[in-house]
Amino acid sequence: MDQSLKGKYIRFGIAALLYILVVVWIGNYWLLLGLAIIYDIYVSEKVNWTFWKKRKGPNNSFIEWLDAIIFAVIAVSLINIFLFQNYRIPTGSMEKSLQIGDHLFVSKLAYGPRMPNTPIAFPFTQNQMPITKGKSWSDLINWPYKRLAGTGEVKNNDAIVFNFPAGDTVVLERTETAYYEIVRETARAMAQKYNMGNPGPLPASSFMAAARKEVWERFNIIYRPVDRRDNYVKRCIAIPGDTLVIRKGEVFVNGEAVPVNESQQFNYLVATNGTTINPLTFERLGIYKSDQSMFSGSLYSLPLTKGNAEIISRFANVREVKPYFSAPGEYNPVIFPHSSSFKWNEDYFGPLWIPARGATVAIDTSNLCLYERIIDVYEDNDLRVEGKDIFINGQPAQSYTFKMDYYFMMGDNRHNSADSRYWGFVPLDHIVGKPKFIWLSIDKEASGIRRIRFKRIFMKIR
């Protein structure tokens, strides 16, 4: 065997071994048929798989650039699916743990990478085309959920990137608000209008069908599969089987208080002697202009960490620094499970048990609102309620056994985070990965070189 042919077989052997390991990891052994293509690429060379360029002889510079771009797109796409991905923090829901403008290195291996549900898509987009803002994926191929083996499992207190569970249906004119909340909001408005002129008031739930119809008539609405829903980052407060309670903003899991994170924030009222606080002080403390609300010349509302609250309380012109919380038993209709039977709010919530795969729970019309979306949407059953009777897939049901694990996520900026308190559980199939460190951080309110937060670069995420 000449050296040239020997070199071809060596390269084929290395490529084939790596390919076989990936196939074993994926678990689809039909993919082994791809070994024939690898053999042809490295040894037999019967088919020109890179048809855009000549196999022998020089190519012009345009073709060389095109070849480099195609290779880069394929390589980065595979890296994003199986290894890691970049994620930019767009909102302040995790302040001050993660700040707006932080770019995260998100490990897909931490919990195991998911195979894409919609493999045909424009590269490096989540759900919108870069310029036209149109749909960036194709429904031509839809794969079922499959997660490959990873290096670990989701644990309490992990920061996690996941697909927004309530993002399956999207109102294009109001993408910042979940479709389901828009429907509930419309139903509440209808109920308020009706009850103003009628002696027999009706609850908002009586108007849900009419509200849903109105929303569909007024807006453009689209559906997004799991892997094309918006990416969120929050902290996993409770895992499957845990019981969660929130009392005056303090979180308890299985009866134990969750340790307070140093960078965790609440909204505080800051009262002064009538003078204003120097804006440079807020800048030094990392309090954005957009977060500063002034009710009068002497009263501020600010999201503060415990440390920042203590610093501000020592200012000569500050009279009082006090966190403010909702009252116990005060029903907030935007809080999960959106039922007046559960008089919960963002500061007084639960107890709530987090569903675990294989566990069975008794269900009736009094608690169905807790599990309705799991049964009907996440686990794809036909759920129907007739009076006080519940039917699942046409059969009467008094209990339900969960097919998947679920998680409860909260932002560290507790009073400024749309999280599980508002839309409920996060299914396992929505988990994207674990952010490991910040590789770049840009301050939106600074200018010049000061826009780069050098101290946050390569900071490990805790």
Buried (B, 14 or more C-beta within 10 A) or exposed (E): EEEEEEEBBEBBEEBBEEBBEBBEEBEEEEBEEBBEEBBBBBEEEEEEEEEEBEEEEEBEEEBEEBBEEEEEEEEBBEEBBBEBBEBBBEBBBBBBBBBBBBBBBBBBBBBBBBBBBBBEBBEEEBBBEEEEEEBBBEEEEEEEBBBBEBEEEBEBEBBBBBBBBBBBBBBEEBBEBBBBBBBBBBBBBBBEEBBEEEEEEEEBBBBBEEBBEBBBEEBEBBEBBBBBBBBBBBBBBBBBBBBBBBBEBEBBBEEEEBEEBEBBBBBBBBBBEEEEBEEEEBBEBBBBEEBBEEEEEBBBBBBBBBEBBEBBBEBEEBEEBEBEBBEEEEEBBBBBBBBEEBEBBBBBBBEBBBBBEEBEBEBEEEBBBBBBBBBBBBBEBEBEEEEEEBBBEEEEBEEBEBBBBBBBBBBBBBBBBBBBBBBBBBBBBBBBBBBBBBBBBBBEEEEEEEEBBEEBBEBEBE
